Amino acid sequence: MAHLTGPTDTTQLKDGTQIPIMAFHATDADTLAQAQAAGFTHFVLATPDDLVPTSAQTTVTILGKAVSSSATITPTLTIPVPTAPNTPASPAVPVVWRCLDLLHQDAAGRAEDRDAGQVTVVTDLFFNGQLNQLKPLRKMAARFQKLPEQLALRWALEHGLLPVVDSQWLTPAQATAIFDFELSFQDMQVLDALDGRIFKPSRYQIPAAERAATHRQENEAKHHD
């Protein structure tokens, strides 16, 4: 795809609307401020408690349950429900919401979106913070001196998807540090081949909240090294 320079790069919807190629999901004021400082201008509301900036230059996409809380917000985009895997969305909508990750890539659904000229917004990209359990991804991340989640973001952008960054798994600064490298054709083949892999990590029984806290500490330590 075209050379990517940062989170404010835009993609054009089939109705002519220009939207930034990445979005951020902020659940507290600190991460919202960090995301703005890192250059994010596209924010997602996924629950009534999520936060978005009030700036007129901000792109706001409302997903799912947050739709009922939008009375005081004028969103750029509203997507009430995700599209089921391997099924096409309504051809009338310019943006499709899909929940996918590297092990559940929904290639068929993404192809339907692309053929219909639709932009695919993707959530759940980081597989609950367990991407580091995937050896091919872990080795590739080490080669690029990046985190597995950063490679997942870059993979999504290389496929023309619009990823939503969840601050549980990446800080805003880490999420925007993906524009100084590119994945080769061979790299993309390796990541595409993870689709459908049977995966039972050793940490499977650890609660998600505990795993997220540990993951943040590990990532922050790497970020400060």
N, C-alpha and C positions, 0 to 999 in steps of 0.2 A: 504494500500500500504506500501512499505518499509519505514522505518524510515527516515524522512526528516531532514536535518541538516542546510540547508542554500541555498541561491540563486545560488550557484555554483554547487549544486548537478546536476547530468546530467541524461538524458534519452537517450536511444539509438533508432535511427530511423531504419527502416527496411533495409536501405542500409548500415547500420553499423556506420553512423555518430553519434557522441555523441554531444548533445547540452544541455546547462543549462536549468533547469526546469521552470525558470521564465525569462521574458524579461522586459525591461524598455523602455518607450517612452519619450525621452528627447527633449524638444522644445527650450531650452536655455542653455547657458554654465553653469549657476549656478546649475541647476538641474542635468545636466550631471555630473558635478564634485561631487555632493552629491550622485548620484547613484553609481558612482565608489567607493566613500568612504564607502558606505553601503555594498559593495561587489558584485554589479551586474557586470556580464561579458557578458551578452546577451542583445543586444540593437536592437530596431526596428526603421526602417525608414518608416513612413507612408505618409509623404509629402516631397517634395524636400527641405524644410527648416529645417527638423529635423536634430539632431546632433547625431553622434556616435563617440566613441573614435577611435583613429588611431592605437591602440595597436594590435599587431599580435595575442594576446591571446583573442581578443574580437570576440564573435559570433555576426554576423549581419544578421538580417532577414529583407528583403525588402517586404513591403506590398503595393499593390495598386498603387496609383498615383506616388509614389516615384520610381517606376521601371524606368521611363524615366530619372531619375537623377542619375542613378547608374554608369555612365561611369567612374567615378574616384574611385569607391568603388567596391571591390570584395566581394560580400555577401556570407555568408554560405548558406542561403536559399533565394529563391525568390518566392513569392506567389502573382500573379497579381490581383486576385479578390477573394472575400469571396465566400464560397459555400452557396448556398441558403438553408434556413432552411428545415429540414426533407428530404434532398436529399443526396445521396452518392456522394463523390468526385471521380475523376478518380482513379481507383485502382493502377495506375502507380506512383502516387505521394506519397512521404513518409510523407508529412505534409499537413494538411488541415487547412484553416483559416475559423473560424466561428465567427459571431457576436452574442453574447448571454449574458444573465444576469440571475439572480435568478428567474425572472418572465417569462423569455423566454429561457428555458434551452436547447431546441433543442435535447431532449433525443434521438429521433429517428436518427437524423443525427450523434450524438456522437456515438451511438451504431454501425452505419454503419462504421464509422472511425475505431473504436476499432476492429470490426470483420475483417477489411481489414488490420490491423496491422499499422494503420496510427496514428501519433501524431496530436492532435487537438490544434492549437493555437487559443486562445479566446481573443477577444477585446470587448469593451463596457461592461465589466463585472460589472461596478459600477452603472449602471442605472442612469446616469447623476447626481450622488451625492444624490440621493433620497432614498437610502437604509434604512436610519434611520426612514423613514415613515412606515416601515414594523415591526409591533409589535413583531411577533415571533423572528425576527432577532435581533431587538433592545434588547429584554429581554435576548437572548442568548449572545449577545455581552457584556451586563452588567455583566452577570455571569462569563464570561472569562476575564472581564476587558479589552476588546478590542473594536475596532471600527467595525461597521457593514461591512465596506469595507475590513477589515482584515479577517473577517470570510468568506466573499465571495472569497477572494484569497485562503484561506485554503480549502474551499469547492472545488474550481477548482483543486487544487493540489491533494486532496484526491480522486478525480475522474480521476486522471491521465491526466488532461488537462495541457496545457502550457499557463498560463495567461500572458497578457501584462499589465503592470502597467502604468496607466496614471497619471502623476503628478498633474493633476487638482484635483484629489480626494484623493491621498495618497502621503505623502512625501516618499522618498526612505527609510529613517530610519523606518517609520511606515510599509512600505511594507515588510521589512525584519524581522520585529518583530512578525512573525507568526510561528516561529519554536520552540516556548517554550510551545506549547499546541497541542492537537489533538482533532478532532471532533469525538465523539462516533458514533456508528451505529445509535443510536436514534437521535443524533444531525443531522446527514446527512439525516435521514428520514424527519425531520422537514423542513430542507432547500430544499430538493427535492420536498416536497409538496407545495412549493411556486410557482412552475411552473404553468403558466396559470392563476394565480390570477388576478382578475380585480382590477385595481389600479388607483385611482384618488386622488393624494395627495393634501393637502391644499395649498401647495406651487407650484402647477402645472403651474401657470401663471408667475412665477418669471423667468426672462431670465436666460439661462444657465450660462452665464458669471458671472452674479451677484451671482447666487447660488454657483458657484465654488469658488468665492472669499470669501463668507461667510463661506463656508465649510472648506476652508483652514485655516481661522482664528480660527474656532472652534477646528479643529484637532490639530493645533499648540498649542493652549492653553491647550488642554488635554495632549499633548505630553510633555509639560514643567511642568505640575503639579507634 
